[in-house]
Amino acid sequence: MTEKFIVGSIENCDLPALGINELNVRVDTGAKTSSLHVDQIRKIKKSGKPWVTFAIHPNIHKVDDWIHCEAPLRDIRKIKSSNGVSEERYIIRTTISLNEQVWEIDISLTDRSDMTYLMLLGREGMGNRLLVDPSKTYLLSR
């Protein structure tokens, strides 16, 4: 096992398999599942297996810039959002890169347009890799 590293409550991460770099992520130990804001989500079949296609604009300051992605559908789960409402969400598995380390995480795809950050990194995605200092932000960018 690699040594745990300290992150702040907000960091930058990459989702290399999706072609997304320098994405601001809210690190949230109160959330079980990681989530990603996406638009235009569609369930499709590819080689007879369920996949999802979706679009994301990873730079909140350039909303006209879109990245179109597709990934195998891992699961459909009922997830309770921060406002207490449960909804069924598509779950994908992809790679995350933080602090020059890369590992796989499950991410729920949802509408986070009313949230400040496009991505939330929950406990399952952190695994036993991170320690969170909630009083700091962007510790890995220094």
C-alpha positions in Angstrom: 0.0 0.0 0.0 1.2 3.5 -0.7 1.4 6.0 2.0 -1.6 8.3 2.6 -1.4 11.8 1.4 -3.1 15.0 2.7 -5.6 16.8 0.6 -7.6 19.9 1.2 -11.4 20.1 0.9 -11.0 21.3 -2.7 -8.4 20.0 -5.1 -7.7 19.6 -8.8 -7.9 16.1 -10.3 -7.7 14.5 -13.7 -10.1 11.8 -15.1 -7.7 10.6 -17.8 -9.8 7.9 -19.3 -12.5 10.5 -20.0 -10.0 13.1 -21.3 -10.8 15.5 -18.5 -7.9 17.4 -16.9 -7.6 20.0 -14.1 -11.1 19.5 -12.8 -12.0 21.2 -9.5 -13.2 18.5 -7.1 -14.9 18.9 -3.7 -13.4 16.3 -1.4 -16.3 15.3 0.9 -15.9 12.7 3.7 -19.6 13.1 4.3 -20.6 11.7 0.9 -20.3 7.9 0.3 -20.4 8.0 -3.5 -18.4 10.3 -5.8 -20.5 12.2 -8.4 -19.9 14.1 -11.6 -22.1 16.8 -13.2 -22.9 15.8 -16.8 -25.4 16.8 -19.4 -27.0 15.0 -22.4 -26.7 11.6 -20.7 -28.0 8.6 -22.7 -27.9 4.9 -22.2 -26.8 3.0 -25.3 -25.7 -0.5 -26.3 -22.2 -1.1 -27.5 -21.3 -4.7 -28.6 -24.5 -5.8 -26.9 -23.5 -4.3 -23.5 -24.9 -1.2 -21.7 -22.9 2.0 -22.0 -23.6 5.6 -21.3 -22.8 8.7 -23.4 -22.7 12.1 -21.8 -21.2 15.6 -22.1 -19.3 17.7 -19.6 -18.0 21.2 -19.7 -15.1 20.8 -17.3 -14.2 24.5 -17.2 -17.0 26.4 -15.4 -15.7 29.6 -16.9 -16.0 28.3 -20.5 -19.4 26.8 -20.7 -19.3 26.6 -24.5 -16.4 24.1 -24.3 -17.7 20.5 -24.1 -16.1 17.1 -23.8 -18.2 14.2 -25.1 -17.6 11.0 -23.3 -18.7 7.4 -23.2 -18.2 4.6 -20.7 -19.5 1.2 -19.9 -22.4 1.3 -17.5 -21.3 -0.3 -14.3 -24.5 -0.1 -12.3 -27.7 1.9 -11.6 -28.0 2.9 -8.0 -30.5 4.8 -5.8 -28.5 7.6 -4.3 -29.6 10.1 -1.7 -28.4 13.7 -2.5 -27.3 16.3 0.0 -30.8 17.7 0.0 -32.2 14.3 1.1 -33.9 13.3 -2.2 -33.2 9.8 -3.6 -32.7 9.3 -7.3 -31.6 6.5 -9.6 -28.2 7.3 -11.1 -26.0 5.7 -13.7 -22.6 4.6 -12.3 -19.5 4.3 -14.3 -16.0 3.2 -13.3 -13.1 5.4 -14.4 -9.6 6.4 -13.4 -8.8 9.4 -11.2 -5.4 11.0 -10.9 -4.5 13.0 -7.8 -1.0 13.7 -6.5 0.6 11.7 -9.4 -1.3 8.6 -8.3 -3.9 6.9 -10.4 -6.7 4.5 -9.3 -10.1 3.5 -10.3 -13.3 4.9 -8.8 -17.0 4.6 -9.3 -18.7 7.8 -10.1 -22.5 8.6 -10.3 -23.5 10.8 -13.2 -26.0 13.5 -12.2 -27.1 17.1 -12.6 -24.9 19.1 -10.1 -25.7 22.4 -11.9 -26.9 23.9 -8.6 -23.6 22.9 -6.9 -20.4 24.9 -6.8 -18.2 22.1 -8.0 -18.7 19.8 -11.0 -17.3 16.8 -9.1 -17.6 15.5 -5.6 -15.1 12.9 -4.4 -16.7 10.7 -1.8 -15.4 8.2 0.8 -15.6 5.2 -1.5 -13.5 7.0 -4.1 -10.9 8.1 -1.5 -10.5 4.6 -0.2 -7.6 4.3 2.2 -5.4 6.7 0.1 -6.2 10.2 1.5 -6.3 12.2 4.7 -8.5 15.3 4.4 -7.7 18.7 6.0 -11.0 20.5 5.7 -9.4 23.8 6.7 -7.2 23.9 3.6 -7.7 23.9 -0.2 -5.5 23.0 -3.2 -2.8 21.4 -1.0 -1.6 19.4 -4.0 -1.2 22.5 -6.3 1.5 24.2 -4.2 
